[in-house]
Every structure is written in structure tokens, then in C-alpha cells.
């Protein structure tokens, strides 16, 4: 039961963080908002690590953590780029689906077959991730060229690799804080290079700091709960449950911004609850 609860807390935290990140992106631009979320998250976790000291992990743990953080950031950057050159109706659901599907495939080979109920739960959860990531019905999912899928798939693979590398880094060592620090350092360095290469300013307007801080804190919480979930249970279950984060983003946008929940998104939220129920059996 604990892995399921941790996975759901991860999804709620990441979904709420994405909502705050969307508001921050409107003020700062996407790349700068993500950079500051990563950097502030690192500044938050360092004092915590100094108080709750963990033994220094092995080089393998640090490398796996850094690889996860870097590939997750690459996935995010590729997703943002694909949104600027293609349709969101393609980029968002395809990247979300592959982010959840890749850990499921790895889990099947490394941890064996799940129970029948969990296997059915994967099906409902993957459908939920797909549907909640889509927009309005009039944004038809159209693929004119197979190349249209290239960037969204790469973004999804980057997110999926984050799930996998961070899972093995924390599972093998039992480390939480060092895994978070190493992954966050790698992601922050990569994002800083991108911001510098784009010749963007690092400045933040005074009225944007609060929402950026909320984004950083919630994103950090999502990482924390995902690591707890992956340590306590299977990689595939933890990753799929954490990938349900678009549902909480949608609900927050509906409550706070009065945005309409579309039919596919509503169906996706219902399927997510069905998947959660199946995982608890």
C-alpha cells in the first residue's frame, strides 16, 4: 500500500508543480522558469542534507542519479521545443505515454511479471496518462509524417530514463537526499547552459518569485515521493502512478483558473481512479 500512496503523492506534487510552473512560464518563459525551479530546489535540499546527513554513496549511485537528472532535463527541453514546432495535441500525450511505458517495459524484464490486477492497472493508467495529456476534441490527433513523432518520443524517453536511473540509484543505495542532489545538480547545469546559449536573462520579476518558489518546492516533493515509491515497490508501478500527474494539473486549472475539463480529460481522470483501485488489490 505504501508504494501506491507515495506514487500518488508524487503525482499530486508534480501535477501541482506543473500548474505553478505554467504560471511561472507565463512570466519568465519556459526555459528560465524550469532553470529556476531546478536551482531553487537544489538550494532547498542542500540544507536538509546537511541536517539529515546520509553516508556518501558510491560513484555508481551518483552517476545513475546524475544521468537521470540530465536525461529528465533533456526530455523537458525536447518537449518544450516540440511544442513550439508542432502540435501540443501530439507532443503532450505521446511524450507522457512513453515516459510511463518505458519503465513498464524495463520492469517486466528486471522484476518479473506483475499480478493480473496490476497488469490491468497498467492498461488503465497508460490510457489515463494519454487522455489527461490531451486538449479539446477539436485538437485532433493528426500525424502527417512519422517525423512528427520523433521529438515527443525522445522527450518521453528522457522522462522514462529519469524514472529508471533514479529508481536504481536510490534502490541500490537506500539514499534519498544524495540521489536528489546529484540529479538536481546535473539538471541545473544542463539548463544553465541552455539558458546561456539562448542568451536569455536570468533575472526574475519580483512578482514571479512566489510562484517560482512554489514550483520548485512541489517539483522537489514530487521527486522525493517518487524515490520513496520506487524504494518501497516495483519500478513500473511507481513510475506509472507518478505519471498520472496531468490529472492534478487539470483539476487545479479547473478550480483556480476556471478552465474547462474536456471530455477526454474527464475520462482519463476516471480511468486513473480505476487503475489506482486495481493496484491496491
C-alpha positions as CSV (number, residue, x, y, z in Angstrom):
1,X,0.0,0.0,0.0
2,X,2.9,2.4,0.8
3,X,4.3,2.4,-2.8
4,X,0.8,3.3,-4.1
5,X,0.4,6.2,-1.6
6,X,3.9,7.5,-2.3
7,X,3.3,7.3,-6.1
8,X,0.0,9.2,-5.7
9,X,1.7,11.9,-3.6
10,X,4.3,12.1,-6.3
11,X,1.7,12.6,-9.0
12,X,-0.1,15.2,-6.9
13,X,3.1,17.1,-6.2
14,X,4.4,17.0,-9.7
15,X,0.9,18.0,-11.1
16,X,0.6,20.9,-8.7
17,X,4.2,21.9,-9.5
18,X,3.4,21.8,-13.3
19,X,0.4,24.1,-12.6
20,X,2.7,26.6,-10.7
21,X,5.3,26.1,-13.4
22,X,2.8,27.0,-16.1
23,X,2.1,30.3,-14.3
24,X,5.8,30.9,-13.9
25,X,6.4,30.3,-17.6
26,X,3.9,33.0,-18.5
27,X,6.1,35.5,-16.6
28,X,9.6,34.2,-17.3
29,X,9.4,32.0,-20.3
30,X,9.6,28.2,-20.1
31,X,13.4,27.7,-20.1
32,X,14.1,30.3,-17.4
33,X,11.2,29.0,-15.3
34,X,12.5,25.4,-15.4
35,X,16.0,26.6,-14.6
36,X,15.0,28.5,-11.5
37,X,12.8,25.7,-10.4
38,X,15.8,23.3,-10.5
39,X,18.2,25.7,-8.9
40,X,15.8,26.7,-6.1
41,X,15.0,23.0,-5.5
42,X,18.8,22.4,-5.1
43,X,19.1,25.3,-2.7
44,X,16.2,23.8,-0.6
45,X,17.6,20.3,-0.5
46,X,21.2,21.2,0.5
47,X,20.4,22.5,4.0
48,X,18.2,19.5,4.6
49,X,21.0,17.2,3.6
50,X,23.3,19.0,6.0
51,X,20.9,18.4,8.9
52,X,19.8,14.8,8.0
53,X,23.2,13.5,6.9
54,X,23.4,10.4,4.8
55,X,26.5,8.4,4.2
56,X,28.2,9.4,1.0
57,X,27.1,7.0,-1.8
58,X,29.1,5.1,-4.3
59,X,30.2,6.6,-7.6
60,X,27.7,4.3,-9.4
61,X,24.9,5.8,-7.4
62,X,26.0,9.4,-8.2
63,X,26.4,8.6,-11.9
64,X,23.0,7.0,-12.1
65,X,21.4,9.9,-10.3
66,X,23.2,12.4,-12.5
67,X,22.2,10.5,-15.6
68,X,18.6,10.5,-14.5
69,X,18.6,14.2,-13.8
70,X,20.3,15.1,-17.0
71,X,18.1,12.9,-19.2
72,X,15.0,14.2,-17.5
73,X,16.0,17.7,-18.2
74,X,16.8,16.8,-21.8
75,X,13.3,15.3,-22.1
76,X,11.8,18.5,-20.8
77,X,13.8,20.7,-23.2
78,X,12.9,18.5,-26.1
79,X,9.2,18.6,-25.1
80,X,9.2,22.4,-24.9
81,X,10.9,22.6,-28.3
82,X,8.5,20.1,-29.9
83,X,5.6,22.2,-28.5
84,X,7.0,25.2,-30.4
85,X,7.4,23.5,-33.7
86,X,4.5,21.0,-33.7
87,X,1.0,20.5,-32.2
88,X,0.5,20.2,-28.5
89,X,-2.2,17.6,-29.2
90,X,0.6,15.3,-30.5
91,X,3.6,16.3,-28.3
92,X,2.0,16.1,-24.8
93,X,0.2,12.7,-25.0
94,X,3.0,10.9,-26.9
95,X,5.7,12.1,-24.5
96,X,3.6,11.3,-21.5
97,X,2.8,7.8,-22.8
98,X,6.4,6.9,-23.5
99,X,7.5,8.3,-20.1
100,X,5.2,5.8,-18.4
101,X,5.6,2.9,-20.9
102,X,9.5,2.7,-20.8
103,X,9.7,1.9,-17.0
104,X,6.9,-0.7,-17.5
105,X,8.9,-2.5,-20.2
106,X,12.1,-2.4,-18.1
107,X,10.2,-3.6,-15.0
108,X,8.8,-6.6,-16.9
109,X,12.3,-7.7,-17.8
110,X,14.0,-6.9,-14.5
111,X,11.3,-7.6,-11.9
112,X,9.2,-10.2,-13.5
113,X,5.5,-10.2,-14.4
114,X,3.2,-8.2,-12.2
115,X,-0.1,-9.7,-10.9
116,X,-3.1,-9.8,-13.2
117,X,-4.7,-6.9,-11.3
118,X,-1.5,-4.8,-11.7
119,X,-1.2,-5.7,-15.3
120,X,-4.8,-4.5,-15.9
121,X,-4.0,-1.4,-13.9
122,X,-1.1,-0.6,-16.2
123,X,-3.5,-0.6,-19.1
124,X,-6.0,1.8,-17.5
125,X,-3.2,4.0,-16.1
126,X,-1.5,4.3,-19.5
127,X,-4.8,5.2,-21.1
128,X,-5.4,7.7,-18.3
129,X,-2.0,9.3,-19.0
130,X,-2.8,9.6,-22.7
131,X,-6.2,11.1,-22.2
132,X,-5.4,13.6,-19.5
133,X,-2.5,14.9,-21.5
134,X,-4.8,15.8,-24.5
135,X,-6.7,19.0,-25.0
136,X,-10.0,19.7,-26.7
137,X,-11.7,17.3,-29.0
138,X,-11.3,19.8,-31.8
139,X,-7.5,19.5,-31.4
140,X,-7.5,16.3,-33.5
141,X,-4.6,14.0,-33.1
142,X,-3.2,14.0,-36.6
143,X,0.1,12.7,-37.8
144,X,1.1,13.9,-41.3
145,X,4.6,12.5,-41.1
146,X,6.2,9.9,-38.9
147,X,8.9,12.6,-38.2
148,X,6.2,14.4,-36.2
149,X,6.5,11.7,-33.5
150,X,10.3,11.9,-33.3
151,X,10.6,14.8,-30.8
152,X,7.7,13.7,-28.5
153,X,9.1,10.2,-28.3
154,X,12.5,11.5,-27.5
155,X,11.0,13.6,-24.7
156,X,9.1,10.7,-23.3
157,X,12.2,8.5,-23.4
158,X,14.1,11.2,-21.5
159,X,11.4,11.3,-18.8
160,X,11.2,7.5,-18.7
161,X,15.0,7.3,-18.3
162,X,14.7,9.6,-15.3
163,X,12.3,7.2,-13.7
164,X,14.6,4.2,-14.4
165,X,18.0,5.7,-13.4
166,X,16.7,7.4,-10.2
167,X,15.0,4.1,-9.2
168,X,18.2,2.1,-9.4
169,X,20.3,4.8,-7.8
170,X,18.0,5.0,-4.8
171,X,17.0,1.3,-4.6
172,X,20.6,0.0,-4.6
173,X,21.9,2.5,-2.1
174,X,18.9,3.4,0.0
175,X,19.9,7.0,-0.5
176,X,17.2,9.7,-0.9
177,X,19.0,13.0,-0.4
178,X,22.2,12.2,-2.4
179,X,20.1,10.9,-5.3
180,X,18.0,14.1,-5.3
181,X,21.1,16.3,-5.0
182,X,23.1,14.6,-7.8
183,X,20.1,14.5,-10.2
184,X,19.3,18.1,-9.5
185,X,22.9,19.3,-9.9
186,X,23.1,17.6,-13.3
187,X,19.8,19.1,-14.4
188,X,20.6,22.6,-13.2
189,X,24.0,22.6,-15.0
190,X,22.4,21.5,-18.2
191,X,19.6,24.0,-18.0
192,X,22.0,26.8,-17.2
193,X,24.0,26.0,-20.4
194,X,20.8,26.1,-22.4
195,X,19.7,29.5,-20.9
196,X,23.2,30.9,-21.6
197,X,23.2,29.5,-25.2
198,X,19.8,31.2,-25.8
199,X,21.2,34.4,-24.4
200,X,18.3,34.7,-22.1
201,X,18.4,36.8,-18.9
202,X,18.5,35.0,-15.6
203,X,16.5,37.8,-13.9
204,X,13.2,37.2,-12.2
205,X,10.5,39.8,-11.7
206,X,9.6,40.5,-8.1
207,X,6.0,39.3,-8.5
208,X,7.2,36.0,-10.0
209,X,9.3,34.8,-7.1
210,X,6.5,33.3,-5.1
211,X,5.1,31.1,-7.9
212,X,8.6,30.1,-8.9
213,X,9.3,29.0,-5.3
214,X,6.0,27.0,-5.2
215,X,7.0,25.3,-8.4
216,X,10.5,24.4,-7.1
217,X,9.1,23.1,-3.8
218,X,6.4,21.0,-5.4
219,X,8.7,19.6,-8.0
220,X,11.2,18.6,-5.3
221,X,8.4,17.0,-3.3
222,X,7.4,15.0,-6.5
223,X,11.0,13.7,-6.8
224,X,11.0,12.8,-3.1
225,X,7.8,10.8,-3.1
226,X,8.8,9.1,-6.4
227,X,12.0,7.9,-4.8
228,X,10.1,6.6,-1.7
229,X,7.6,4.8,-4.0
230,X,10.4,3.2,-6.1
231,X,12.3,2.1,-3.0
232,X,9.2,0.6,-1.4
233,X,7.8,-1.2,-4.5
234,X,8.2,-2.0,-8.2
235,X,9.7,0.4,-10.7
236,X,6.8,0.1,-13.1
237,X,4.0,0.7,-10.6
238,X,5.8,3.7,-9.0
239,X,6.6,5.2,-12.4
240,X,3.1,4.7,-13.8
241,X,1.4,6.1,-10.7
242,X,3.8,9.1,-10.7
243,X,3.0,9.7,-14.4
244,X,-0.7,10.4,-13.5
245,X,0.4,14.0,-12.6
246,X,-1.5,15.6,-15.5
247,X,-4.8,14.8,-13.7
248,X,-4.0,17.0,-10.7
249,X,-2.8,19.8,-13.0
250,X,-6.1,19.7,-14.8
251,X,-8.2,19.7,-11.6
252,X,-6.2,22.7,-10.3
253,X,-6.6,24.6,-13.5
254,X,-10.4,23.9,-13.3
255,X,-10.6,25.1,-9.7
256,X,-8.3,28.1,-9.8
257,X,-8.4,29.3,-13.4
258,X,-11.9,28.0,-14.2
259,X,-10.6,26.2,-17.2
260,X,-13.0,23.6,-18.7
261,X,-12.2,19.9,-18.3
262,X,-12.5,18.3,-21.7
263,X,-14.3,15.0,-22.4
264,X,-11.1,13.0,-22.9
265,X,-9.5,14.5,-19.8
266,X,-12.6,13.6,-17.7
267,X,-12.5,10.0,-19.0
268,X,-8.8,9.9,-18.2
269,X,-9.3,11.0,-14.6
270,X,-11.9,8.3,-14.2
271,X,-9.6,5.7,-15.7
272,X,-6.8,6.8,-13.3
273,X,-9.1,6.0,-10.3
274,X,-9.8,2.6,-11.8
275,X,-6.1,2.0,-12.2
276,X,-5.4,3.0,-8.6
277,X,-8.1,0.6,-7.4
278,X,-6.5,-2.2,-9.4
279,X,-3.1,-1.5,-8.0
280,X,-4.4,-1.8,-4.4
281,X,-5.9,-5.3,-5.0
